[in-house]
Amino acid sequence: MDSVLEVQALTKHYPDVKAVDGVSFSIPEGICFGLLGPNGAGKTTCIEMMEGITKPTSGTILYRGKPLDRAYSQKVGIQFQHTALQDYLTVKECLKLFASFYEHHVDTDELIALCALDEFINRDNRKLSGGQKQRLLLAIALVNDPDLLFLDEPTTGLDPQARHNFWKLVDRIKAQGKSIVLTTHYMDEAETLCDDIVIMDKGQVMVRGTPDSLLEQNFSSAMIRLPQSSGIQALSNFPYEVIQFQDKYEFSVDHVDRAIATLIAENIPLEGLNIEKPNLEDLFLKLTGHSLRA
């Protein structure tokens, strides 16, 4: 599969920190690619360089095999986490304003239909709900019919229903063959939308792969979670690796029944025990020692 974007030995150094330190990866055509990392991991800086907003200290970014140039901005769409829109403009007027910034743009009616803007198309953009504004910002990011779309924390602050509605819009965009780069702190969002992910920490790539393959490589079949009051952390010869996560302790197992028998033999109370399938949050905790949303 051809790469739409390729990052080679990318660095961004500031006087007191190496924000991005030798990052390399490629993004295949037509997928949703997740770039994940806790606060301070270098993810935002990396994304800004890929968007063409920030210049790298060293390294190369190639779009369809060629270095980024002035024409690149006409080929990509960006939905920033925070975007200030002109006061008093209606939704439709916002779309027409941003369309005027590009040499080529999508028909306004197509965007309205794609992003389900009909019900509030003539409303002042200041009076939109959180979910409605995100749909408008997505339409603005698509106004130039980009081949590559950047979505930066697109559902932060939305209620669960609005988030799921937004996911459906992203699926519709993927179905058009567009390539998407997504950053998010919601692990269910990454697992649902992303075909491939990179996890960064301390300015470097830690792992890369599909969500399922990374979980299979790093975990057994189930996660057992117990409250801190269980006392499991005090066991010295417990045969499983126990990790603290928020107010619980957890460990992965291949055979749940054997693990339960071990807990009983060690006189660990089973009250509050949960058995779950490992997820990307568990992977983050294992790799970085802290939650993605820490």
N, C-alpha and C positions, 0 to 999 in steps of 0.2 A: 504494500500500500504506500503511495506517495505521501511525503510529508508536506503539510501546508506551512509549518513553522519549525525551524530548527535552531536550537540554542547550543552554542559550542563554547565551553570553558568560560562562561560568563562570570564576571566579577564586578562588584561595586564596593569600593572602599571609601570610607570617610576617615577623618583624622583619628577618631577614637574607636572605630569599629569596622569590621569587615561584614557588611550587610549581606552580600552575596559573594561566595567564595568558591569559584570554579564549578559552576553548575552547567550540566550538559544534559539535554534530552531533545527528542523530536516529537512533534504532534502529528499523527496521521490524519489524512484528509477525511472529513466527514464524521468525526467522532466528537463526543463530549469529553474533554480532558480536564481532570480536576487537579489543581495545584493547591495542596493543603499544607497547613503548618500553623503551629501556635503563634501567639503574638510574639514578635521579635525574631521569628525564624528566617526572615529575609524574603518571605513570600510576596509581600506588597511591593518591595523594591524590585524584585524579579519581574513581577507583572507589569510594573510601570515601564521597565526597559523593553519588555516584549510589546507593549502598546506603542512604543516610540515616544513616550513622554519624558523619560529619563535616559541620559546617555550612560553606557557602561564605562567602567574604568578600563576594562579590557574584555576580550572575547568577541564573539560574533553572533549575530542573530540573522538568520536567513528566512526570507519569505518566498516560498516556491523556488528555493535554490539561489536567490539573489539577496544581497544586502538591502536593508531597509533604506528607502529613499523617500522623497517628498510625495510620490504617488501612493505610498503605503497607506497614508491616512484616508485615501479614497476607497481603499479595499477592506478596511476593518471597521467594525462597529464596537462601541464601548458603552456599557451600562455601568456607570460609576455607582458606588454605594451611596454617595450624596451628590445630588445635582440640583443647582439652583436654576429655576426657570423664571422667565420674565413675568413680572406681575401683570395681572389683568388679561393675559392671553387665555383664550379658550384652548381646549385640547386640540381642536382642529387647527387653530392658528399656530400652536406650538409645532405641530407636525410640518406645516407649510414653512415656518421660519427655518427649521433645521434642514428641511429639504433644499432650501435655497443656498445652503453652504456647500453643496456637492454638485459635481458635474453631471452625475447620474443619480437618479433617485427613484424609489418605488412609487407607484401610484398611491395616492393618499387613501383611496377607498380600499385598496388591498391591505394596507396596514391596519386600517380600522377593523376590517373583518378578521385578519389574522390574530390581532391582539385583543379582540372583543371590546372595542372602545365605543360601540354604537350608543349605549345607554347614557353616556356622559360626554359625548363628543363636543357638545356646545357649552359645556360647563367650564367656568373659570378654574384653571389648574390649581389655584390655591385652595379650592373647596373639595378636592378629591380625597377619598380615603387612602390609607396606606397601600392597599392592594391595587386600587385604581391608579395611583401614581406610579407604582412599579410597572404596571402594564403600559402606561404612557411612556415611561423611560425606556422600556424594552422596544416599543415602536420607534422611538427616536433613534435608538441604537441600530435599528434595522432600516432606517430611512434611505440609506445609500445602497441598499441591497448588498451588504458585505459578504465576502467569502468567509471571513473569520470574525467571530463575535466573542467579545470579552464580557463576562458577567461577574461583577465584583460584589460579593455578598448580596445577591439580588433579593433575598427574602428576609433579610434582617428586620425584625420588628413586626412582621406580618403574623396574623393569627393563623392557626392550622389550616383552615379552609382556604384562605387566600394563598397560602404557600402551595397547597395541592393544586389550586387553579393555575398558579404560575408554572408549576412543573409540567402541566399539560401543554401550556404554551411552548415551553422549551422542547418538549417532545415533537410538537408540530414543526418547530424550526429545524430540528434534527432531521425530520422526514424530508425536508427540502434539500438535504445534502450539505448544509452549512457546517463548518467546523466551529466548535464552541470551547472556550477556555473558561472554566468556572472556578471561583474561589468561594468557599463557604465554611462556616463553623458548625453547620448542621450535618451530622454524620449520616442521618437518614436521607438527607438531600443528596449527598455525594454518592451513597450506595444506590440510590434510585436513578440518578441522572448520568453518572459518569461511566464511560466505557473503559477508561484508563485513568490512573491517578499517579501523581508524584507526591511524596510526603517529604517536606523540607524541615530541617531544624538547624539552628546555629549557622545559617547561611549555606548549607550544603544539602544535597539530595540524600535522603536516608534509604528509601526504597521506591520502587516503581513497578507497577503492574496493574492488572484488573483487581477490583475489590475482592472478588471471590478467590483469586489466586493468592493474593497477599494474606488473606485470612487462613487459607488452607496451609500456607507455608509456615505460619507463625503460631497456630493454635491447634489444639485437639478439638474434639467434636462438641464440647460443651463448656460453658463457664458456670462455675458455682460461686455464688455471692452470699456472704454472711455479714451481719452487722458487727460493728466493732466490739459490742458487748459480748460476743461469742467467746472471746479470749483466744481465738485461733493464732493470733500473732505471737503468743507466748510459747507456742510449741517449738521445741528445738530440733526435733528429728522428723518433722512432718514431710512426707515424700513428694509434696507438690510445691511449686514456686508460688508464694502468696504475695499479691500486690495490693497496696492500699489505693482505693479510688473513692474520693470524697468521704462519705461516712461509712464505707463498707470495705471489706476485704474480699478478694476474689482470686480464683485460680482455675486453670483449664485442665480438663481431664478427657481421657479417651473412654473410660468406663465409669459412668455415673454411679452404678450400684457399688462398685468397689470403693469409690471415694466416700460415699455415704457410710459404708461399713467402717472405714478408717476414722471418720469423724466420730462415730458412735464409740468406737474402741478408745478414742482419745478423750471421751467424755465432753465433747463439744456439743452444746445445745443446738438443735436444728431449728429452733424458733427463728423466723425471719429469713430462712434460707430460700434462695431463688436459683433456678437453673435456667440458663438462657443460652442462645446461640451467640458466639463471639461476633462482635461488630467492629467497625472502624474506630470507634472510641476506645475499645479495648486494645486495638493495635497501636493507637497513638500512645496510650498509657505505657504499654510495654516498651515501645521504641524510645520515647522521650522522657518518661518518668512523670509526665503530667498530662492533664486533660487538654484536648484541642482548644477548649474554650477557657483555659486558665488565663 
